[in-house]
Amino acid sequence: MNDARGRRSPPNLKSLGKTLPGQIVLVLQGGGALGSYQAGVYQALHEAGIEPDWIIGTSIGAINASLIAGNAPNDRLPRLQEFWKRMEQRPVWSFPGAFPGFNEKLLYWSTVSNGISGFFRPNPLAHAGNDYPLGAERAGYYSTEPLEQTLAELVDFDLVNSCRPRLTVGAAHVRTSRMRYFDSRDGVLGVKHIMASGALPPAFPAVRIDGEMYWDGGILSNTPTEAVFDDNPRKNSLIFAVHMWNPAGAEPTTMAEVLNRHKDVQYSSRIASHIERQQQAHRLRHVINQLAARIPEAERNSEAVKELAGYGCPTQMHVVRLLAPQLDRENHTKDIDFSPSGIRQRWDAGYAHTRAVLDRSPWVGEFDPLSGVILHEQTELVAAAAE
């Protein structure tokens, strides 16, 4: 059986009886145009019969998450396709045969000068001087009113608030520099919450919610996996953590490489160290559980022991880390590379990487009972599948 592009569709994992170890969580990082990779990840999951129970997103991840949570399962992929079609940017002029990278530079300057139809447009008053009183809601080089209209057309917020799946989006509270997660389980979400999660300064103005201003959550935590680890109550989970910024890279030797590597370091959000700390914390929770089970029942029921045992946790979380590839001639402007080819290449990579992971199903098997967080690297799984 083939999909629309002639590829063999993957088998439905649920129909084959493959066990999914708990709730399915999709964690989507911020990264602008790189977010088409996330759409490819979702397509592979959807074709395999896996729909998320919970989606957590920041910035473009929040936008993709709203497109999934705000549509019925059969409409989710078409809505993602429609959104990314609207995001495509074509230069006014193109010069075939020009020196490498020339047309990419034209596209970059076209985006900077004209914005992206359906996403953002220039705010001319932002260039009236650094001290010009724009007002908090307009203090940005671009207006995101086109994005608000796009989301209103493509996202059903009644479905979002039905909490099937649960949707969580991260934003940075401007006054306090604290991360705020807006969660459909705990309150009503609207288009402003999605806009706030993607309000990256100084390009985009902050968004006011309940009287407070919020910026892009990626400023504080661009990979919001922490929301799963800190959830109450915690549940057994299979977490697909989708990353667009490469945490590892070569030493830069040119200014172009410095600018590119700087963005990767800045927005990869120290995810490796976060996972390591969570692995340690969850291991200790499992140790507490096992120790509590060895205490005689009479003492185990005392209030003091119950309180201490409450720090334990029996849940196990499998984290599948998916990482977008670096394209040829990719540079620090990659997050505004809304070219049709860039969008398609990243979408296809997300689809292929996730297919390879699903084929391997690394969460199936025996694992250390003391391990609360088990990490599966997509790069290793894809390499193994190719052998």
KOLZA-939200 format. One line per field, with one value per residue: residue number from 1; x, y, z of N, C-alpha, C in turn. Coordinates in steps of 0.2 Angstrom, whole numbers, plus 5000, padded with zeros to 4 digits. Layout:
BEGIN
i <- (NUM_...)
nxx <- (X_...)
nyy <- (Y_...)
nzz <- (Z_...)
caxx <- (X_...)
cayy <- (Y_...)
cazz <- (Z_...)
cxx <- (X_...)
cyy <- (Y_...)
czz <- (Z_...)
END
This chain:
BEGIN
i <- (1_2_3_4_5_6_7_8_9_10_11_12_13_14_15_16_17_18_19_20_21_22_23_24_25_26_27_28_29_30_31_32_33_34_35_36_37_38_39_40_41_42_43_44_45_46_47_48_49_50_51_52_53_54_55_56_57_58_59_60_61_62_63_64_65_66_67_68_69_70_71_72_73_74_75_76_77_78_79_80_81_82_83_84_85_86_87_88_89_90_91_92_93_94_95_96_97_98_99_100_101_102_103_104_105_106_107_108_109_110_111_112_113_114_115_116_117_118_119_120_121_122_123_124_125_126_127_128_129_130_131_132_133_134_135_136_137_138_139_140_141_142_143_144_145_146_147_148_149_150_151_152_153_154_155_156_157_158_159_160_161_162_163_164_165_166_167_168_169_170_171_172_173_174_175_176_177_178_179_180_181_182_183_184_185_186_187_188_189_190_191_192_193_194_195_196_197_198_199_200_201_202_203_204_205_206_207_208_209_210_211_212_213_214_215_216_217_218_219_220_221_222_223_224_225_226_227_228_229_230_231_232_233_234_235_236_237_238_239_240_241_242_243_244_245_246_247_248_249_250_251_252_253_254_255_256_257_258_259_260_261_262_263_264_265_266_267_268_269_270_271_272_273_274_275_276_277_278_279_280_281_282_283_284_285_286_287_288_289_290_291_292_293_294_295_296_297_298_299_300_301_302_303_304_305_306_307_308_309_310_311_312_313_314_315_316_317_318_319_320_321_322_323_324_325_326_327_328_329_330_331_332_333_334_335_336_337_338_339_340_341_342_343_344_345_346_347_348_349_350_351_352_353_354_355_356_357_358_359_360_361_362_363_364_365_366_367_368_369_370_371_372_373_374_375_376_377_378_379_380_381_382_383_384_385_386_387)
nxx <- (5004_5003_5007_5002_5014_5019_5026_5028_5016_5018_5015_5001_5004_4997_4987_4995_4997_5008_5015_5012_5020_5012_5005_5005_5016_5019_5032_5037_5049_5054_5058_5055_5055_5061_5052_5044_5049_5044_5031_5032_5036_5024_5016_5021_5018_5004_5001_5005_4995_4996_4991_4994_4992_4995_5001_5015_5021_5032_5034_5036_5033_5022_5013_5012_5007_4995_4988_4987_4980_4969_4960_4950_4956_4956_4958_4969_4982_4980_4977_4990_4997_4991_4994_5008_5010_5005_5015_5026_5039_5043_5056_5055_5063_5074_5089_5095_5109_5117_5130_5134_5122_5117_5104_5098_5101_5094_5081_5081_5083_5071_5061_5065_5062_5049_5041_5031_5018_5003_5009_5018_5021_5030_5033_5032_5034_5042_5055_5056_5064_5073_5067_5055_5037_5030_5021_5016_5010_5013_5027_5038_5048_5040_5022_5011_4998_4994_4996_4988_4976_4977_4978_4965_4958_4962_4962_4952_4947_4937_4939_4952_4950_4943_4952_4957_4968_4977_4983_4998_5006_5021_5027_5036_5035_5035_5037_5043_5052_5049_5045_5029_5017_5004_4989_4978_4971_4970_4964_4955_4961_4966_4968_4977_4986_4993_4999_5007_5016_5024_5030_5043_5055_5067_5059_5045_5031_5026_5013_4997_4990_4977_4980_4994_5010_5018_5032_5040_5041_5053_5064_5067_5065_5067_5065_5052_5052_5052_5040_5033_5040_5038_5025_5009_4997_5012_5014_5016_5025_5027_5037_5039_5052_5055_5067_5075_5086_5104_5112_5125_5140_5153_5169_5168_5175_5174_5165_5152_5150_5151_5140_5130_5132_5131_5117_5112_5118_5112_5098_5096_5094_5101_5098_5103_5109_5098_5090_5099_5099_5086_5085_5093_5085_5073_5078_5081_5068_5063_5071_5067_5054_5057_5064_5054_5045_5051_5050_5043_5025_5018_5025_5026_5013_5013_5012_5023_5032_5024_5024_5037_5038_5031_5039_5043_5041_5033_5033_5038_5047_5049_5060_5060_5071_5071_5079_5081_5089_5104_5104_5111_5122_5117_5114_5115_5103_5093_5081_5072_5071_5060_5058_5051_5058_5066_5056_5050_5061_5064_5052_5051_5062_5059_5048_5054_5064_5056_5048_5059_5062_5050_5049_5059_5055_5060_5056_5051_5054_5065_5070_5080_5074_5075_5077_5069_5068_5071_5082_5081_5090_5087_5096_5105_5096_5091_5103_5106_5095_5098_5108)
nyy <- (4994_5011_5028_5045_5050_5039_5031_5016_5013_5012_4998_4997_4999_4997_4988_4977_4973_4978_4983_4998_5008_5015_5032_5042_5054_5069_5080_5095_5105_5123_5132_5139_5139_5126_5118_5111_5098_5092_5090_5080_5070_5068_5064_5051_5044_5045_5038_5026_5023_5029_5040_5055_5056_5067_5083_5094_5109_5122_5138_5137_5124_5124_5129_5119_5109_5114_5113_5100_5096_5103_5098_5085_5068_5063_5074_5081_5079_5084_5098_5101_5100_5110_5122_5122_5124_5136_5143_5143_5151_5160_5167_5184_5185_5174_5166_5154_5144_5153_5158_5146_5147_5159_5161_5157_5167_5178_5173_5174_5188_5192_5187_5193_5206_5207_5198_5183_5178_5175_5172_5182_5200_5215_5228_5244_5255_5251_5254_5267_5273_5268_5273_5276_5276_5262_5254_5240_5229_5231_5231_5226_5220_5215_5211_5199_5197_5191_5177_5175_5175_5165_5154_5155_5150_5137_5130_5122_5128_5123_5110_5109_5112_5101_5093_5081_5077_5081_5097_5107_5122_5132_5147_5163_5173_5190_5200_5193_5184_5170_5153_5149_5137_5134_5125_5114_5105_5111_5123_5135_5136_5147_5156_5166_5160_5152_5160_5168_5159_5158_5171_5178_5189_5201_5201_5198_5205_5205_5195_5198_5191_5188_5200_5200_5200_5190_5181_5171_5155_5148_5156_5153_5139_5129_5116_5108_5096_5094_5097_5085_5076_5083_5082_5080_5068_5058_5048_5031_5033_5035_5045_5056_5066_5079_5087_5101_5108_5106_5098_5094_5097_5102_5111_5128_5137_5148_5164_5162_5149_5150_5158_5149_5138_5144_5147_5134_5129_5138_5136_5122_5119_5113_5099_5086_5086_5089_5077_5068_5072_5070_5056_5052_5057_5050_5037_5037_5039_5026_5018_5022_5017_5003_5002_5005_4995_4985_4987_4982_4979_4984_4995_5002_5008_5018_5036_5044_5035_5034_5047_5048_5038_5043_5050_5042_5033_5024_5025_5023_5030_5031_5039_5044_5052_5062_5070_5084_5084_5092_5102_5103_5117_5124_5137_5150_5156_5147_5145_5153_5148_5146_5141_5131_5119_5118_5116_5104_5095_5094_5090_5077_5071_5070_5061_5050_5047_5044_5033_5024_5023_5018_5006_4999_4999_5002_5003_4991_4977_4970_4980_4989_4988_4998_5009_5024_5033_5031_5032_5034_5035_5043_5044_5033_5023_5024_5022_5009_5003_5005_4996)
nzz <- (5000_4996_5000_4996_4989_4984_4992_5002_5014_5032_5043_5053_5070_5081_5077_5074_5087_5094_5109_5117_5128_5139_5140_5125_5121_5113_5110_5106_5099_5098_5083_5071_5053_5053_5059_5050_5050_5061_5057_5048_5056_5064_5053_5051_5063_5063_5052_5056_5065_5078_5089_5098_5115_5123_5119_5119_5116_5110_5103_5086_5088_5096_5088_5078_5086_5090_5078_5077_5089_5088_5078_5071_5070_5057_5050_5054_5047_5034_5038_5043_5032_5024_5032_5031_5017_5016_5022_5013_5004_4991_4981_4973_4962_4953_4950_4940_4940_4946_4958_4971_4984_4981_4977_4989_4997_4991_4994_5008_5011_5005_5013_5025_5021_5017_5024_5029_5020_5028_5040_5046_5045_5040_5052_5050_5058_5068_5064_5067_5076_5091_5103_5100_5104_5103_5110_5120_5114_5101_5100_5091_5077_5067_5063_5069_5066_5054_5056_5067_5060_5052_5061_5066_5056_5053_5065_5077_5091_5101_5100_5104_5117_5122_5126_5120_5110_5125_5127_5129_5130_5130_5137_5140_5154_5154_5164_5175_5170_5171_5167_5159_5158_5148_5149_5143_5151_5162_5160_5149_5133_5120_5104_5107_5117_5109_5101_5110_5114_5103_5101_5098_5103_5096_5085_5085_5093_5111_5118_5126_5140_5150_5156_5157_5150_5137_5130_5118_5123_5120_5124_5137_5139_5127_5124_5130_5138_5151_5156_5156_5164_5176_5179_5187_5192_5188_5174_5166_5151_5133_5125_5112_5108_5099_5090_5083_5083_5083_5096_5097_5088_5076_5078_5075_5061_5053_5052_5047_5051_5065_5068_5065_5073_5085_5086_5086_5099_5108_5106_5108_5121_5131_5132_5134_5147_5154_5153_5158_5172_5175_5173_5184_5195_5193_5195_5208_5214_5210_5218_5231_5231_5230_5242_5251_5250_5256_5270_5285_5286_5296_5300_5288_5286_5294_5297_5296_5288_5277_5272_5268_5259_5249_5241_5232_5215_5203_5190_5172_5159_5142_5132_5116_5106_5093_5079_5069_5052_5046_5032_5016_5014_5024_5036_5048_5046_5044_5051_5046_5034_5023_5011_4997_4995_5006_5016_5012_5012_5025_5031_5024_5030_5044_5043_5038_5047_5059_5054_5053_5067_5072_5066_5073_5086_5100_5113_5117_5126_5139_5153_5165_5181_5190_5182_5178_5168_5151_5138_5120_5106_5091_5080_5082_5081_5067_5061_5064_5058_5044_5042)
caxx <- (5000_5007_5004_5002_5020_5021_5030_5025_5014_5020_5010_4998_5007_4992_4984_4999_4998_5014_5013_5014_5021_5009_5002_5009_5017_5023_5036_5039_5053_5054_5063_5053_5054_5063_5046_5041_5052_5039_5025_5034_5036_5017_5013_5023_5015_4997_5000_5006_4989_4998_4989_4996_4987_4997_5006_5018_5025_5035_5035_5033_5030_5015_5008_5010_5003_4988_4985_4985_4975_4963_4957_4949_4961_4957_4959_4975_4987_4978_4978_4997_4999_4989_4998_5015_5009_5004_5021_5031_5041_5046_5059_5053_5068_5078_5095_5098_5116_5121_5135_5131_5120_5115_5096_5096_5102_5088_5075_5082_5081_5064_5058_5066_5059_5042_5038_5028_5010_4999_5013_5020_5022_5034_5030_5037_5035_5048_5061_5055_5069_5073_5063_5048_5033_5025_5016_5018_5007_5016_5034_5042_5049_5034_5016_5009_4991_4992_4996_4982_4970_4978_4976_4958_4955_4964_4962_4946_4948_4933_4942_4958_4948_4940_4958_4958_4973_4979_4988_5002_5011_5025_5028_5040_5032_5040_5039_5046_5057_5047_5041_5022_5014_4996_4987_4971_4968_4969_4960_4953_4966_4963_4973_4982_4991_4998_5003_5012_5022_5029_5031_5050_5058_5063_5055_5038_5029_5024_5006_4994_4985_4974_4983_5001_5013_5022_5036_5041_5044_5060_5069_5068_5065_5065_5063_5049_5051_5052_5033_5031_5043_5035_5017_5006_5002_5016_5011_5020_5024_5031_5038_5043_5054_5057_5072_5077_5093_5108_5116_5132_5143_5160_5171_5167_5181_5172_5160_5146_5149_5150_5133_5126_5133_5128_5110_5111_5119_5107_5091_5095_5092_5105_5093_5107_5110_5091_5088_5103_5096_5079_5087_5095_5080_5068_5081_5080_5061_5062_5075_5063_5049_5059_5065_5048_5042_5055_5048_5037_5019_5015_5029_5024_5007_5014_5011_5030_5034_5020_5026_5044_5037_5027_5044_5044_5037_5035_5032_5044_5046_5053_5060_5063_5074_5071_5083_5081_5096_5107_5104_5117_5123_5113_5117_5111_5096_5089_5075_5068_5071_5053_5058_5047_5063_5068_5051_5049_5067_5064_5046_5052_5067_5055_5044_5059_5067_5051_5047_5064_5061_5044_5051_5063_5051_5065_5053_5049_5060_5067_5074_5082_5068_5077_5077_5063_5068_5075_5083_5082_5092_5085_5102_5107_5091_5091_5109_5105_5090_5101_5113)
cayy <- (5000_5017_5035_5050_5051_5033_5027_5011_5015_5008_4994_5000_4996_4994_4982_4972_4971_4980_4986_5005_5008_5021_5037_5044_5061_5072_5086_5099_5111_5129_5132_5142_5135_5119_5114_5106_5091_5089_5088_5073_5065_5067_5060_5044_5042_5045_5032_5019_5022_5031_5047_5057_5058_5074_5087_5099_5113_5129_5142_5133_5117_5126_5130_5112_5106_5117_5111_5093_5095_5107_5095_5078_5064_5062_5081_5083_5079_5089_5104_5103_5102_5117_5127_5123_5126_5144_5146_5143_5158_5160_5174_5187_5183_5168_5166_5148_5144_5158_5155_5143_5151_5166_5161_5156_5174_5181_5171_5177_5195_5193_5185_5199_5213_5206_5193_5177_5178_5170_5171_5189_5205_5220_5233_5249_5260_5248_5257_5275_5274_5264_5275_5277_5273_5258_5251_5234_5224_5232_5232_5221_5222_5212_5210_5192_5197_5186_5171_5174_5174_5158_5149_5155_5147_5130_5127_5122_5128_5119_5103_5109_5112_5095_5089_5075_5076_5087_5102_5111_5127_5136_5154_5166_5178_5195_5203_5189_5179_5163_5149_5147_5132_5134_5118_5113_5101_5115_5130_5136_5139_5151_5158_5170_5156_5149_5166_5170_5154_5159_5178_5178_5196_5207_5201_5198_5208_5200_5194_5199_5186_5190_5206_5199_5200_5184_5180_5164_5150_5145_5160_5150_5132_5127_5109_5107_5089_5095_5097_5078_5074_5086_5082_5077_5063_5056_5041_5028_5037_5035_5052_5057_5072_5081_5092_5104_5111_5100_5099_5092_5100_5103_5117_5133_5140_5154_5167_5159_5143_5153_5160_5144_5134_5148_5146_5127_5129_5142_5133_5115_5119_5108_5093_5080_5087_5088_5070_5065_5074_5066_5049_5051_5058_5045_5031_5038_5037_5019_5015_5023_5012_4997_5002_5006_4988_4980_4989_4978_4982_4988_5002_5005_5011_5024_5042_5046_5031_5035_5053_5047_5034_5047_5053_5036_5034_5017_5026_5022_5034_5030_5045_5044_5058_5063_5076_5086_5084_5098_5102_5106_5124_5126_5142_5153_5158_5141_5145_5157_5145_5144_5139_5124_5113_5117_5113_5097_5090_5093_5086_5070_5068_5068_5055_5044_5045_5041_5027_5019_5022_5014_4999_4996_4999_5001_5003_4984_4973_4971_4986_4989_4990_5005_5015_5028_5037_5027_5037_5030_5040_5041_5043_5026_5018_5025_5019_5002_5001_5005_4990)
cazz <- (5000_4995_5001_4990_4986_4981_4997_5006_5021_5037_5046_5059_5075_5086_5074_5075_5094_5097_5115_5118_5136_5142_5136_5120_5122_5108_5113_5100_5100_5094_5078_5065_5047_5054_5061_5045_5052_5066_5053_5045_5062_5065_5048_5051_5068_5061_5047_5060_5070_5084_5090_5104_5121_5125_5115_5122_5111_5111_5097_5080_5091_5099_5082_5075_5091_5090_5072_5078_5094_5086_5072_5071_5068_5049_5047_5056_5042_5029_5041_5044_5025_5022_5035_5028_5011_5016_5024_5008_5002_4984_4979_4967_4956_4954_4945_4939_4938_4950_4962_4976_4990_4979_4977_4996_5000_4989_4998_5015_5011_5003_5019_5030_5019_5015_5029_5026_5020_5033_5046_5049_5040_5043_5056_5048_5064_5072_5062_5068_5081_5096_5108_5098_5108_5099_5114_5122_5109_5094_5100_5087_5070_5063_5066_5068_5064_5049_5060_5071_5056_5049_5066_5067_5050_5053_5072_5081_5098_5105_5100_5108_5124_5124_5129_5117_5115_5130_5124_5133_5127_5135_5136_5145_5157_5152_5170_5180_5167_5173_5162_5161_5154_5148_5149_5141_5156_5168_5158_5142_5128_5114_5099_5110_5120_5104_5098_5115_5114_5097_5101_5099_5102_5095_5079_5086_5100_5116_5118_5133_5142_5157_5159_5158_5143_5137_5125_5116_5128_5119_5128_5144_5138_5120_5123_5136_5140_5158_5158_5157_5170_5182_5179_5193_5193_5183_5171_5161_5145_5127_5123_5106_5109_5092_5091_5077_5084_5085_5102_5095_5082_5075_5080_5069_5059_5049_5055_5046_5055_5072_5069_5064_5079_5091_5087_5089_5106_5111_5106_5109_5128_5136_5133_5136_5154_5157_5153_5163_5178_5176_5174_5191_5199_5193_5198_5215_5215_5210_5224_5236_5230_5232_5249_5255_5249_5261_5277_5288_5284_5302_5300_5282_5287_5299_5293_5294_5282_5271_5269_5265_5253_5244_5236_5227_5209_5199_5182_5168_5153_5137_5128_5109_5104_5085_5078_5062_5049_5043_5025_5012_5014_5029_5040_5054_5044_5043_5055_5042_5027_5021_5004_4996_4995_5013_5020_5009_5014_5032_5032_5022_5035_5050_5041_5037_5054_5063_5051_5056_5074_5073_5064_5078_5092_5105_5120_5118_5129_5146_5155_5172_5185_5193_5177_5177_5161_5146_5132_5114_5101_5084_5076_5083_5078_5060_5058_5064_5053_5038_5042)
cxx <- (5004_5003_5004_5008_5023_5026_5025_5023_5016_5014_5007_5000_5002_4988_4988_5000_5004_5012_5016_5015_5018_5006_5007_5010_5021_5026_5039_5043_5052_5059_5061_5052_5057_5057_5043_5043_5047_5033_5026_5034_5029_5014_5015_5019_5007_4996_5001_5000_4991_4996_4991_4990_4988_5002_5008_5022_5027_5036_5032_5030_5023_5010_5007_5006_4996_4984_4983_4979_4968_4959_4956_4954_4962_4958_4966_4981_4986_4979_4985_4999_4997_4993_5005_5015_5008_5011_5027_5032_5045_5049_5055_5057_5072_5083_5098_5105_5121_5126_5131_5128_5116_5107_5094_5096_5096_5082_5075_5080_5074_5060_5059_5062_5052_5038_5036_5021_5007_5003_5014_5022_5026_5030_5034_5038_5040_5054_5061_5060_5068_5068_5056_5043_5028_5020_5018_5016_5010_5024_5038_5043_5044_5028_5014_5002_4990_4992_4990_4976_4971_4976_4969_4955_4956_4963_4955_4947_4943_4936_4948_4956_4944_4946_4959_4962_4974_4984_4991_5006_5015_5027_5032_5036_5037_5042_5044_5051_5055_5043_5034_5020_5007_4994_4980_4967_4966_4965_4959_4959_4963_4969_4979_4987_4996_5002_5008_5017_5027_5031_5039_5053_5065_5059_5048_5036_5026_5016_5003_4989_4983_4978_4991_5004_5018_5025_5036_5044_5051_5065_5071_5069_5063_5063_5059_5047_5050_5044_5030_5034_5040_5028_5015_4999_5006_5013_5017_5019_5029_5032_5042_5045_5058_5061_5074_5084_5098_5113_5123_5134_5150_5162_5171_5174_5180_5166_5153_5145_5148_5143_5128_5126_5131_5121_5109_5112_5114_5100_5090_5094_5095_5101_5097_5107_5103_5089_5093_5101_5090_5080_5089_5089_5075_5071_5080_5073_5060_5065_5070_5057_5051_5061_5059_5044_5045_5053_5043_5031_5016_5019_5027_5018_5007_5014_5018_5033_5030_5022_5033_5043_5034_5032_5045_5040_5038_5034_5039_5042_5051_5054_5064_5065_5075_5075_5083_5088_5098_5107_5110_5117_5119_5117_5113_5104_5091_5082_5070_5068_5064_5052_5054_5052_5065_5062_5050_5055_5066_5058_5048_5057_5063_5051_5049_5062_5062_5049_5052_5063_5055_5045_5055_5059_5055_5062_5051_5055_5060_5071_5075_5076_5069_5077_5070_5062_5073_5076_5084_5084_5090_5091_5105_5102_5091_5097_5109_5100_5093_5106_5110)
cyy <- (5006_5023_5039_5051_5045_5029_5022_5014_5010_5004_4998_4996_4993_4988_4976_4969_4973_4984_4993_5006_5014_5026_5039_5052_5064_5079_5089_5105_5117_5129_5135_5137_5128_5115_5110_5099_5088_5087_5081_5068_5063_5062_5052_5041_5041_5039_5025_5018_5024_5039_5049_5058_5065_5077_5093_5103_5120_5132_5138_5127_5118_5126_5123_5108_5108_5114_5103_5092_5098_5104_5088_5074_5064_5069_5084_5084_5084_5097_5106_5104_5108_5123_5128_5125_5134_5147_5146_5150_5157_5167_5177_5186_5177_5168_5159_5148_5150_5155_5152_5147_5157_5166_5161_5163_5178_5180_5174_5184_5196_5192_5191_5205_5212_5202_5187_5178_5173_5169_5178_5194_5211_5225_5240_5254_5257_5251_5265_5277_5270_5266_5277_5273_5268_5255_5243_5229_5225_5233_5226_5223_5219_5211_5203_5192_5192_5179_5170_5172_5167_5153_5149_5151_5139_5126_5128_5122_5125_5112_5103_5109_5106_5090_5082_5076_5082_5091_5106_5116_5131_5143_5158_5172_5184_5199_5200_5184_5172_5160_5148_5142_5132_5128_5117_5108_5105_5122_5130_5139_5142_5153_5162_5166_5153_5155_5168_5165_5155_5167_5179_5185_5195_5207_5202_5201_5203_5200_5194_5194_5187_5195_5206_5198_5193_5184_5173_5160_5148_5150_5156_5142_5130_5120_5107_5100_5089_5094_5090_5075_5077_5086_5078_5075_5061_5049_5038_5031_5034_5042_5053_5065_5074_5087_5095_5107_5106_5102_5098_5095_5101_5110_5122_5136_5146_5157_5164_5153_5145_5154_5154_5139_5138_5147_5139_5126_5132_5139_5126_5114_5114_5102_5087_5080_5086_5081_5066_5066_5070_5059_5047_5052_5052_5038_5031_5036_5030_5016_5016_5018_5006_4996_5001_4999_4983_4982_4985_4982_4986_4995_5006_5009_5017_5030_5045_5042_5033_5042_5052_5043_5037_5050_5048_5037_5027_5018_5025_5026_5033_5036_5044_5051_5058_5070_5077_5086_5091_5097_5105_5114_5127_5131_5145_5155_5153_5141_5149_5154_5142_5142_5132_5118_5112_5114_5106_5093_5089_5088_5078_5067_5066_5062_5049_5042_5042_5034_5022_5018_5017_5006_4995_4995_4998_5001_4996_4980_4973_4976_4985_4992_4996_5011_5018_5031_5033_5031_5032_5035_5038_5040_5036_5021_5018_5021_5011_4999_5000_4999_4984)
czz <- (5000_4997_4995_4986_4984_4986_5000_5013_5026_5040_5052_5065_5080_5083_5074_5082_5097_5103_5115_5126_5139_5138_5131_5121_5116_5110_5107_5101_5096_5089_5071_5059_5048_5057_5056_5047_5057_5062_5050_5050_5063_5060_5049_5057_5066_5057_5051_5066_5077_5085_5097_5109_5124_5121_5119_5117_5113_5104_5091_5083_5093_5093_5079_5080_5091_5084_5073_5083_5092_5080_5074_5068_5060_5046_5049_5051_5037_5032_5041_5037_5022_5025_5032_5021_5011_5018_5018_5005_4996_4983_4973_4961_4958_4948_4944_4937_4942_4955_4968_4982_4988_4980_4984_4999_4998_4993_5005_5015_5009_5009_5024_5028_5019_5020_5025_5026_5024_5039_5049_5043_5043_5047_5054_5054_5069_5070_5063_5073_5087_5102_5106_5101_5104_5103_5115_5117_5102_5094_5097_5080_5065_5067_5065_5068_5059_5052_5064_5066_5053_5054_5067_5062_5051_5060_5075_5088_5103_5105_5104_5115_5126_5127_5127_5110_5120_5126_5129_5129_5132_5133_5141_5147_5157_5159_5174_5177_5169_5167_5164_5156_5154_5146_5148_5147_5162_5167_5151_5138_5122_5109_5102_5114_5115_5102_5103_5115_5108_5096_5102_5098_5099_5088_5080_5093_5105_5116_5125_5134_5149_5160_5159_5151_5143_5130_5123_5121_5127_5122_5134_5143_5132_5119_5130_5138_5148_5161_5159_5163_5177_5183_5185_5192_5187_5180_5167_5154_5139_5124_5117_5106_5102_5092_5084_5077_5087_5091_5102_5088_5082_5077_5074_5067_5054_5053_5054_5050_5063_5073_5069_5071_5085_5092_5089_5096_5110_5112_5107_5117_5132_5137_5136_5144_5157_5158_5158_5170_5180_5177_5181_5196_5199_5195_5205_5218_5215_5216_5230_5236_5233_5240_5254_5255_5254_5268_5279_5287_5290_5302_5294_5282_5291_5295_5291_5288_5276_5267_5265_5258_5247_5239_5231_5221_5205_5192_5178_5161_5148_5133_5121_5106_5096_5084_5070_5059_5047_5036_5022_5012_5019_5034_5045_5052_5042_5046_5051_5034_5025_5014_5003_4997_5002_5017_5018_5012_5021_5034_5030_5027_5041_5049_5041_5044_5059_5061_5054_5063_5076_5071_5069_5084_5098_5112_5121_5120_5136_5148_5163_5176_5188_5188_5176_5170_5157_5140_5126_5109_5094_5079_5076_5080_5070_5057_5058_5059_5046_5037_5039)
END
